[in-house]
Every structure is written in structure tokens, then in C-alpha cells.
Amino acid sequence: MSEEYFSIQHRLAVNLIPLPEGSPLPDLDQLEAELPEPFRLSNSIAHLEMGNHRALRNLGDELQPLVEIINQQSQKINVLLGFVLSLQDEPHHRHHTERFGAGGLTLCTDLSLIPQQLVQLKIFLQEEAAAIFCYGRVTQVSPVGEQQRIQLEFARIRDEDRELLIRASLHVQSKQLKLRAQQRANSL
């Protein structure tokens, strides 16, 4: 990987479709052309929500009821969007990550993949009500029982999707840290 990103241990649903050996890596224009419309929509909504959260934090306490109404409307949209995105999840291509980050992901599979092989990916970020369509390259393969542990780096991904992965990984990490702190406090 040319850029270094941290990754966290977390289970995400991923659709993985191996490309035939020797397949060329699609360029960004081809990626944009192949991008499923619900993925484009979810990304746009995620960016709008990020701006809304910043603006809402700056509102005073007197507007708190309005903030709650806006947050409830946002949650309704996220539930609906989550359903629309779930229709893009193909069970026969579904895998689950062990780790993910903005640079790539790790998962176990019974597919026979080889280093440098290209794969098409659909990554479902349920907590963010978003999904990412991109291409990955197998960087490492190691046996785990009957399966293989595959490490993938993102070979072709839109910048805004990488940013979304960064936000999602930070969000998950924050939840994990809060949970650990709460468990430590409860064990005292």
C-alpha cells in the first residue's frame, strides 16, 4: 500500500466478486459508470449529514427540540436507505470482514484467490447507512482451516468513499473504546 491507514477489528458485510486473472483495473470513470445508484445516493446523504451534524452542534440549548426533530428525521431516512442498500447485498457473494480501514480489509473466504488478483467489492456500512463500491487487490493469502484469510488493499476507490471509510472506522473505534471503558468501570 502506498498510503498507510489504520484498520480496526470489526465485522462488516462485504460482497466480493473475483475478477478473472489478467483483468484490467477499471479507471475512475469506469468505476463511476458501474457505481450502483443507491451507493451514489447513500454517499451523498452521508456527506450532507456530516455537514448537518456540525451545524446542529453549534445551535444553542433553546433550539434543542428542533435538533431532536431533525435527528429523528435523519434516522428515518437512514432506516429507509439501509433497506434500499440491503437490496444490493447479494447473499451468494457475501463475506464478513475481520478488519477494515481506509486502506483495505481482511476477511476469511472459501474462494480460491491469489496475490495480486483483482476483486470487485461492495462494502456495507450499516452503522453509517452507507455502502461503498470499489475494487481491491489481494495482497496476502494465508490458510485458516478450510478457508483462506485474505488481505485486500483498495486498488480503485473514490476519494469520498475512502473518507467515508475513515469516518466509519473512527466511529466504530470510538464505540469500541467507550464499551471497553464501561466494562472496566463495571469490573471495579
N, C-alpha and C positions, 0 to 999 in steps of 0.2 A: 504494500500500500504506500502510495506516495505521501499521503497525509495521515497523521495519527489522530484517532478519535478514541475516547474511552468506550468500553462496552459494559453492559450490566447483565447480570443473570436475570432472565425474565422470559416467560412463555408467551409468545405471540403466534397467532395463526398466520401461516405463510403458504401461498400456492407456489410450487416450484415446478417448472417445466424445463427439462434439459433440452438444449438445442443440439442438433446433430453436429458431430465433430467437423470442424472446419467452417462452421457458420460464421459469417462476419458479425462483428459487434455493430448493432444499429447506431447511427449517429443521433444527435439530439432531435433533429427534425423528424426522423423516423420514429423515435420514442414518443414525441408529441403526437404524431399521427396515430399511433397504436394505443395511446392512453385512453382507457375506458372513461366515458363521460362522467360516471359517478365519482371516479377518482379525482378528476379535474374539479368537480363541484365541491367535494369534501375538502380539498386543499384550499380552495377559495374561501370557504366558510371558516376553516381553521385560522387562516390569516386575518379575516375580519374579526373573529372572536378574540384573537390576541390583542388587536387594537382596542376592542371594546373593553376588555379586562383592564387595560391600562387606564382608559378614560374613566371607568367606573370606580377605580381605586381612588381617583382624585376628587370624587364627589364627596360632599360633606355628609355628616350624620343625618341632617334634616331630609336628605333625599334617599335614605336607606330603604324605605318601602318601594320606591321606584327601581332601585338597584335590584331588589329581590324579585320584582316582576320581570325585569329584563333577564335576570338569571334563569327564572323559570321558563321563559320563552325560549331561551337558548337551549335549555335542557330538552325541551320538546323537539326542537329542530334536530338536536343531536340524536335523540331516540329514533326519529324518522330516518335520518341519514344513516345511522347504524344499521337499520333494517335494509335500506337500499344497498348499502355496501355488502351486507351479508349475502345478498343475491349474487354477488360477483365471486364469492368464495366457492371454489369447485372442490367438493369432498375428495374426489379421486386424485387431486394434486396437492391435498392439504398435508402440511407438516407443521411442527411446532418448534420454535426456537428454544435453545438453551440459553443463548446470549444474543444481544443485539446492541448496535450502536450506529452512529452515523457513517462508520467506515465499512460495516459489514455485519454478518451474523453467523452463528454456529447452530447447527441442528443435526439430528440423527435421522437417517433415512435408510430404506432398504433398496433405494435406487443405486445403480452402479454408475458412479460418477468418477471422473479422473481429474487430476490437477490441470488447470488452465481451461477446463471445459466451461462454456458459457451456459447460463440458465436465465430464463425469464422468471421474474418474481412479482408476486402480488403480496404486499405486506399489510396486514390488517391491524391497525392501532385502535383497538376497541375503546380504550380509555379516552382517546382523543377524538373519537367518532371520525376517523380519517383512515385513508388507505393510500398506499404508495405502489406505483407500477414502475419497475426498473429492471435492469439486467445486472447479473452478478457473474463473477468468475470464481471457480473453485480454486482455493489456494492451498488447501490441505485436506487430506483424506486419511482417516485412521479407523481401524476396525474396533467396533464395540459390540461384542456378542455376534448376533446375526446381522447387525446393521453396520453402517459406517457413520462416523462423526465427520461432518463436512463443515469446513470453514470457507465462507464466501466473502469476497470483497465486492463492493459495488463497483461495477465496471462502467455503467452508464445510468446516471440518476440526475434528475433535475435539481438545481440548487435549492429551490424552495422545498423539495421533498427531503433533501439532506437536512435542511434547517428544521423541518418538522420532526425528523428522527432525533435530532439533538434535543429539541424541546420535550419530546416524548420520553427519551431516556432520562433526562433531568427530572421530569415529573415522576417517573417510576422510582428513580433513585431517592427522591425526596420522600415518597411514601414508604419505601423500604427503611430509610433511616428513622422516620417517625415511629414506625412499627417496632424497630429494634429498641429505640429509646423507651417506648412504652413497656416493652417486655422486660427491660432492665429495671424500670421503676416498679413494675409489679412483682418482680422477684426479690426486691429489698424488704 
